[in-house]
Amino acid sequence: MSGYKGARRSGFCLRCFHPGWFAAVMGTGIVGIAFAANPGNWSQLQGGANDAARVMAVITAVLFVGLAGPYALRWLRYPKEALADFRNPLVGPLYATVPAGMLVAAVVASSVGPLLVSPAVVYDLVFWLAWLGVPLTFVVGVAFVYSLMSSRSTAMEAVNGAWFIPPVANIVVPLVLVPLMTHADPATARLLLLTSYAFWGMGFVLFLLVLSLLHDRLVLHPLPQAAMAPSLVIGLGPVGVGALALIKISAAGAPVFGSLAPTIGLISLIAGSILWGFGLWWFAAAAVVMVRYLAQGPLPYGMGWWAFTFPLGAFTMATLALARGWQLAYVDYLAVGLVVLLVLLWLMVAVRTVWATVTGEAWAPNRPAAAQPLPGTGPAAA
């Protein structure tokens, strides 16, 4: 992009600020949420898990506050560049990490907050983050889709896993509204329940539409360039959050459902299990494709690396919820293994991001303009 010419690589560049930075809030927050859930249900590890959850919650809060300013300032000082990024089909959907990050922060507040602050403070945090995040989720999702529809130059090769971020943000909404139901009067609780199902449906149907596009893009066209490889993991996000949200909504809605609550709970558990099964396939398929990328050489660093964290964390939390719903210890142990993998990936991405921030690599004015095929997959390879 011409507006980035002359930007310094060694120091912070507000004009070059990447729209995907809030993915760090999402990826860090989900680790704290996973620790607070105490995978494995080992009482002797509960204290350590709570301490780790507190640490991750504090880091999430620091990232949230520290990153919110540059996002707002960039739109104020460099609206042309910010809007150009929003219209870029490769990085535009990453703006949805902002409302999604707000919502994940709200879930962190409801799940880890009681370990740090009073219940009243927890409620206020969840309430105000919901008031900010829920409308913004809707607005950003509609705006991005409108941007795609109004463009006549979006090539099929531009379709990528980052397009799942606006849908997954909608599916996270129920996880934010569920804690508010317990403090609401009956009429408000019913409204929150309706809103939860509405946003779940909004996000999941959009996920299916994007999924069909991405499937055709991956099957009928060469694989994306290596820089876009991590985006393929994002598909675990809507599946994991979708399964988890169904279970949480049915439990929170039990007072409204009355005698039907056990039936709805069972249906939700079965539906969540079906989505989780697809997630297992996606996990395996993404791993196989990632091995192929790595065979070509190391993946170039970018903010897309944070795609290795939140989607896996969402799938991990769904695994944990299903393990306890079906009362299967073996599945709970699988969740423990996923948490270990999640923590290792978070450490890798966090350390690499800190290094990129210090060296200036994170502020480089590089935006992909087009999706280049993976070497060895284009027509010439035939």
Secondary structure, DSSP 8 states (H G I E B T S, - for coil): -GGGTT--SSS--STT--TTTTHHHHHHHHHHHHHHT-TT--GGGHHHHHHHHHHHHHHHHHHHHHHHHHHHHHHHH-HHHHHHHHH-TTTGGGGGHHHHHHHHHHHHHHHTGGGTS-HHHHHHHHHHHHHHHHHHHHHHHHHHHHHHHH-S---GGG--GGGGHHHHHHHHHHHHHHHHHTTS-HHHHHHHHHHHHHHHHHHHHHHHHHHHHHHHHHHHS----GGGGGGGGGGHHHHHHHHHHHHHHHHHTHHHHGGGHHHHHHHHHHHHHHHHHHHHHHHHHHHHHHHHHHHT------GGGGGGTHHHHHHHHHHHHHHHHHT-HHHHHHHHHHHHHHHHHHHHHHHHHHHHHHHTGGG------S----TT-SGGG-
